[in-house]
Amino acid sequence: MLIPFIAALTLVVAQAPAPSSSAKPLTVLLAPTDVARGTPRYLIGFAQEHVAEQLKGRGLEVIRVADVTRTLPKKKRAAMMRCNRTQPSCIASLGLAAKTDVVMVTEVVPYLKAYKAGVRVYTAQDGAPLVEHSVPGVSEDQVLDALTQALDVVVPRTLRVLRPEPVAPPPQVVVQTPTVTPSDKPTVTPGVSPGVEPPTRVDLTDTPRVEPETPGRRKWAWVPAAGGVVAAGVGTVFLVQSRSKFDDLDKNEFSTLAEADAARDSGKRSQTIGVVGIGVGAAAVVTGALMYFLPTKQSSVQPSVTLTPQGGGLSVAGTWQ
């Protein structure tokens, strides 16, 4: 049994797993707001603790301002705590002292008859604003929820800027060379290239083929002939009727003009039908004669009869070669 030779080149694509991020977590210096007038101290304290816990739960490292200023001289510590936390120089000094990635300022300030709660994030190196989000018009009971909502916005944006996702390396392609055994070698036919089918034998002779004649056409030749005879007979009957109507008009056999007009119209109609019937009958008889006497090789004839309440019809369809 011939075993076909199959050459296969197998490409094994090994998707290397994405390396786990070894970057250190983002460090955040959490600074209180510099505008506390009109805001209760306990509310500011609750806000700071809530933001700190939220940041830790999101995988960030939190450093408080008190932990940084505790080791500074008294004069420098006082100057740092009194600086305007909306100024880049103040933010940069806080970030330099804490050695963090960003500085986050919690904001809880009066807003109309409620509060505006939110957070602002600055880069620790130069104090440039990075992202901020706040929710205005919240009650005291809604301040913590508003801070959580603000963190949902600023934390992902900060991580996308400072901790972008690593780009996965391209997949490795391993090429496996197929192994060929002696039993798998193809058998080559002399004079035929490998992989090419040998030509099929074609029977070529000089004697033309003559297909036998079929009697199909002559078998159905009687159909149009018979239909022609019937049509001619019907046409003759109508011609006789029209002639009878004409004789009645010529002899003035009608007592009123209306009866004479009706007889005249009926005679004209019978005369027309008679002429058409005789013409159709003659054509059908000629068709039948041609079908019977003309020689053909093949024929396909299909007669059909149509019956309606107003009359009937006979038709013949076929092809001859």
N, C-alpha and C positions, 0 to 999 in steps of 0.2 A: 504494500500500500504506500503510495507516494505521500510523503510528509512535506508540505510546502515550507519553504524557507521564510521565516519571519524575522525581519530586522527591526528591533524595537529600541528606541532611545527614550529612556525613562528619566523624566525630570522630577526630582524630589525636591519640593520647595519646603524648606524648614523655616518656619516663622520663629525668629528668635523672640523670646518673651521680652516685653518692655522692661528695662532696668528700673528697679525701684528707686525712687528719688532719695538720694542721700544728702540733699541739701538740708542745712539746718533750718529749723522753723523760723518763721518771721518774728522778729522781736519788735515789740511795741512799747513805747513810753507813754503811759496813760497819764495825761495832765488834766487837772480840773479846769473848768471854764474860768476866764478872767473877768466875766461879768456875772456877779452873784447878787447884785442889788435887787431886792424885791423877791428873791428866791430863798425859801427856808433852807438853813444849813443841813437839816436832816434829809431834805429832798436831794440835795447835791450829793450827800454821802451815800444815800441809797442808789442814786444814779451811777456813781463811780463804782460801787461794788457790783452792781448788775452788769455794767459794761465789762468789768474785769472777768467775771465768771463766764460771760458770753464769749469773750475772746479765747479764754482757756479751753472752753468746750469746742471751739472751732480749730484747735491745734496751734494757736499762736502763743508765743511767750510774752508775758506781761511784766513790765517793770513800772513801779510807781515812782512818782516824783519824790516822795518822802524818802524812799530808799536811796535815791541819788544825792539829794541835798544833805542827808545826814552826815556824810563824810566831808562836806565842803566847809571852808571857813565861814564864820558867821556873817561877815560882810558880803561875801560872794553869794552865800545862800539866800540872804535877804534880797539882794539885787535880782537873783534869778526868779524868786517867787513873785516879785513885784513887776517883772517885765510884761509887756503887752503880748499876749500869746497869739495875736493876729499878725505880728510882725515877723518877717523871715529871720531877722537876727536873733530874736528871742527863741524861736523854734530851733534854730541851728545850735545855739548855745545849750539848750536842753538836750538835744540829740547827741551833741559832742560829749557832754558830761555823762550821759547814760550809755553811749556806744550802742545805740539801737538802730534799726532800719528805718522806722517811721515814728512820728510823734502823733498821737491821737488826742484830740481835745474834746471832752464831753461838754455838750451845751444844753443847759436847761435855764431858759430865760423867760421872763414874763412876756406874754403876747396877747394884747387886748385884755380880755378878762380870763385868759387861760395861760398856757405855757407853749413854748416852742422847744421841742426836744430833738436832738440830733447829735451827730459826731462829724468832726473834720479831721482829715488825715493829711499830714505834711511829710515830705522827705526829710530825714534827719540830717543829711549832709548839708543842704543849703536852705532848708526851711521853705521850699517851694510847695504850694498847695497841690495835693495829688487828687483827692476826691472828697466830696462832702455830700451829706444828705440829712435833711431835717423834716420833721412833721409838725406843722403849726396847728394851733387851736386845739390842744389836748388838755384834758383836765388833769388834776394831780394824780388821780387813780390810773390814768392812761399814759403817764410819762414813761414807765418801764417798758410797756408794749411798744411805744413809739421808738424808743431807743433800740429795741430788738429789730424793728422794721428797718431802721436806718442802718444797722449793722448788716442786715441781709443784702444791702445794696453796696456798701463801701468795702466790705471784706473781700468778696469775690473780685472786685475791680482792682483792689490793691494787690492781691495775689497774682492776678494776670500780668500786672506790670512788673512786680519785683520777683515773682517766682513762676515764670512761664513754664508750661509743660514741656518736658524734654521730647525731642524729635526721635522717634523710633528708627533704628537702623534699617536699611533695606534688607529684604529677605535674602537668605543664602540659597543659591541654586547648586545642587549636587547633580552632576552628570554621571549616570551609570552606564558603562559600556556593555552592550549585549554580548553574551557568551554563545559561541557557535560550536556545536558538536559535530563530529563527522557524519552522524546519521541524519543531520538536518540539511546536508548539502542537496541542492536541487538537481534533478536529472534533466540534462539538456538534450533536446532532440537535434540530431545533425541537420544543419541548414536552417535552423530556427533560432533566433536570438532568445536569451532567457527572458521570461516575462511576457513573451509575445505568443498569442494563440496561433496554431497552424491554420492555414487557409482551408476553408471548407470546399469539398469537391463540387464543382458546378457541371451539370450535364449540358454540354453544348453539341448540338447536332445540326446538320444542314437541312434536314427534312422538316418543313413547317408542320405544325399541328393543325389539323382541321377538326373543328368540333362538329359533332353530328347535329343534323337538323332536328328540330323539335317540332312536333305537330301541334303545339299549343295554339298558334294563331288560327290554323284551319279548324281546330276543334271549336273555336268560338265564333267562326265566321257566320254561322246561322243567326246569331243574336241580332246584329244590326240589320241583317236581311229581313228577318221576321218582323222586327220593329218597323222597318221601312214599309213593309207590306201593310201592317196595321195602320200606320200613319197615313199612307196613301188612301186606304179604304175609308178612314174617318174623314179625310179631306174630300173624298168623292161624295160622301153622304151630305156634307155641309154644302157642297156645290149644288147638289140636286135640290136641297131645301131652298137655297137662294134662287134657283131657277123657278121653283114653284111659287115663291113669293112674287117674282117678277111677272109671271103669267097672271097671278091674281090681280096685280096692279094694272096690267095691260087690259084685262077684261073688265076692270072697274067693278070688282066683286064686293066692295066695301061701301057701307051706307053713309059713313061719316068720314070727315077729313082726318080726324085723330086716328081712326083705325087704319087709314091708308098710310099715315106717317109712321105708325108703329110697325106696319108690315114692311115699309121701305127700309127702316133702320135695321129690322131683323134680317132682311135679305142681305143688306150690306155686310153685316157682321158675319153671317153664314158664308158669304162669298170670300171674305178675308181669311176666315179660319180654314176654308176648303183649300184655297191657294197655298197657304202656309203648310197645311198638312201634306198636300201632294208634293210640295218642294222638299220638305223634310224627309218624307218617305223615299223619294227618289235618291236623295243623298245617302240615306242609310243603306239602301239596296246596293248602291255603288261601293260604299265602304265595305260591305260584306263580300262583294265580289273581289275587291282588291285584297282583302285579308285571305281569301281562299286561293287566289291564283298567283300572287306575287311570292317568289321564293325568299325565305329568310333563314338565318341560322338559329337565332334565339328569339323568343317572343314571350311577352308577359301581358296577358289580357285579363281584365277583371270587369265583368258586367255588373250593372246595378239597376234596380227597379225602384222607382219612387211613386208612392200612392198618396194622394191628397183628396180631401172632399170635393175639390173642383175638377179633378182629373188624375192623370198618371203620366209617368215619363219613363223611358228606357234609355240608359246611357252605357257606353262601352269605353273603357280607358285601357291603354296598353302601350307597350314599347316594342319596336322591332329593330333588329340589327341586320 
